[in-house]
Amino acid sequence: MPGAGPSVGIGAVLDALVEDHPDVTISKIRYLEAQGLITPERTPKGSRRYRPEDIERLRFVLTAQRDRFWPLKVIHAHLDALDRGLVPAEVPSGETAVVPPTGGRTDADALLPRPPLRLTAEELRAAAGIDAATLRDLVSYGLVRAHAGHYGAEDLDVAVAAGALVEAGIEVRHLRPFRTAAEREVGLVEHVRARTPGRGAAREAEMQRRAAEVAAACLDLHTALVRAQVGALR
């Protein structure tokens, strides 16, 4: 989550960093911005305003340069991985390897917020343990969908489950009914949300609660029906 607190000017940023990094200057902060490592807000008049998370990001960059001797290319790749919800590998190479978020982060990384997972197609394929043809079919049949060129945690869950079925000998084209069923269940959730009485924040909270209950009930029903049908095969 973004850090709490108001945005500040570059002078206040310098004051916040100079004790731990005496060699930091306004010129260096602006250089790091020009390299795409931070993106401060701009006022209508064009002045830079730095959020608490911008300051922590700068602190990470300066520490990585001083203590890890990382070049900016490695730092940029490391931050890009964190920005996409990944756990970067601790490798001082030109391209920082990344893996899905299955473990903890370093103490320095923990200072930075963890955003929603965003995977490239190759990262999704590797994390799910599926081949390129299976991923192409999952995309073709609408089982996973990229948003702004990236796939989310839900897509990874789908790819992992679909990969297990493909491994068992089931073709991806036979998995389309799962998506159809899911869309119908979501329709039931939306129906319940629309019928929730009240207004304002209280209604929104009640809508979310009832939606979660209905979604859980749909999953329970689906699981029970599958178990019943499988039991009939014995």
CORSULDA-V957736 format. One record per backbone hydrogen bond with DSSP energy under -0.5 kcal/mol. CO is the residue of the C=O (numbers start at 0). NH is the residue of the N-H. If there is no record, write none. Layout:
co->CO nh->NH
co->CO nh->NH
//
This chain:
co->7 nh->49
co->8 nh->12
co->9 nh->13
co->10 nh->14
co->11 nh->15
co->12 nh->16
co->13 nh->17
co->14 nh->18
co->16 nh->19
co->16 nh->20
co->20 nh->23
co->24 nh->28
co->25 nh->29
co->26 nh->30
co->27 nh->31
co->28 nh->32
co->29 nh->33
co->30 nh->34
co->31 nh->36
co->31 nh->37
co->32 nh->35
co->40 nh->48
co->42 nh->45
co->46 nh->42
co->48 nh->40
co->49 nh->7
co->50 nh->53
co->50 nh->54
co->51 nh->55
co->52 nh->56
co->53 nh->57
co->54 nh->58
co->55 nh->59
co->56 nh->60
co->57 nh->61
co->58 nh->62
co->59 nh->63
co->60 nh->64
co->61 nh->65
co->62 nh->66
co->62 nh->67
co->63 nh->67
co->63 nh->69
co->70 nh->73
co->70 nh->74
co->71 nh->75
co->72 nh->76
co->73 nh->77
co->74 nh->78
co->75 nh->79
co->76 nh->80
co->77 nh->81
co->78 nh->82
co->79 nh->83
co->80 nh->83
co->80 nh->85
co->81 nh->84
co->81 nh->114
co->83 nh->117
co->85 nh->87
co->86 nh->98
co->88 nh->90
co->90 nh->92
co->96 nh->88
co->98 nh->86
co->99 nh->101
co->105 nh->109
co->107 nh->110
co->108 nh->111
co->112 nh->114
co->118 nh->150
co->119 nh->123
co->120 nh->124
co->121 nh->125
co->122 nh->126
co->123 nh->127
co->124 nh->128
co->124 nh->129
co->130 nh->134
co->131 nh->135
co->132 nh->136
co->133 nh->137
co->134 nh->138
co->135 nh->139
co->136 nh->140
co->137 nh->142
co->137 nh->143
co->138 nh->141
co->146 nh->149
co->149 nh->146
co->150 nh->118
co->151 nh->155
co->152 nh->156
co->153 nh->157
co->154 nh->158
co->155 nh->159
co->156 nh->160
co->157 nh->161
co->158 nh->162
co->159 nh->163
co->160 nh->164
co->161 nh->165
co->162 nh->166
co->163 nh->167
co->164 nh->169
co->165 nh->168
co->170 nh->173
co->171 nh->174
co->172 nh->175
co->174 nh->177
co->174 nh->178
co->175 nh->178
co->175 nh->179
co->176 nh->180
co->177 nh->181
co->178 nh->182
co->179 nh->183
co->180 nh->184
co->181 nh->185
co->182 nh->186
co->183 nh->187
co->184 nh->188
co->185 nh->189
co->186 nh->190
co->187 nh->191
co->188 nh->192
co->189 nh->193
co->190 nh->194
co->192 nh->195
co->198 nh->201
co->198 nh->202
co->199 nh->203
co->200 nh->204
co->201 nh->205
co->202 nh->206
co->203 nh->207
co->204 nh->208
co->205 nh->209
co->206 nh->210
co->207 nh->211
co->208 nh->212
co->209 nh->213
co->210 nh->214
co->211 nh->215
co->212 nh->216
co->213 nh->217
co->214 nh->218
co->215 nh->219
co->216 nh->220
co->217 nh->221
co->218 nh->222
co->219 nh->223
co->220 nh->224
co->221 nh->225
co->222 nh->226
co->223 nh->227
co->224 nh->228
co->225 nh->229
co->226 nh->230
co->227 nh->231
co->228 nh->232
co->229 nh->232
co->230 nh->233
//
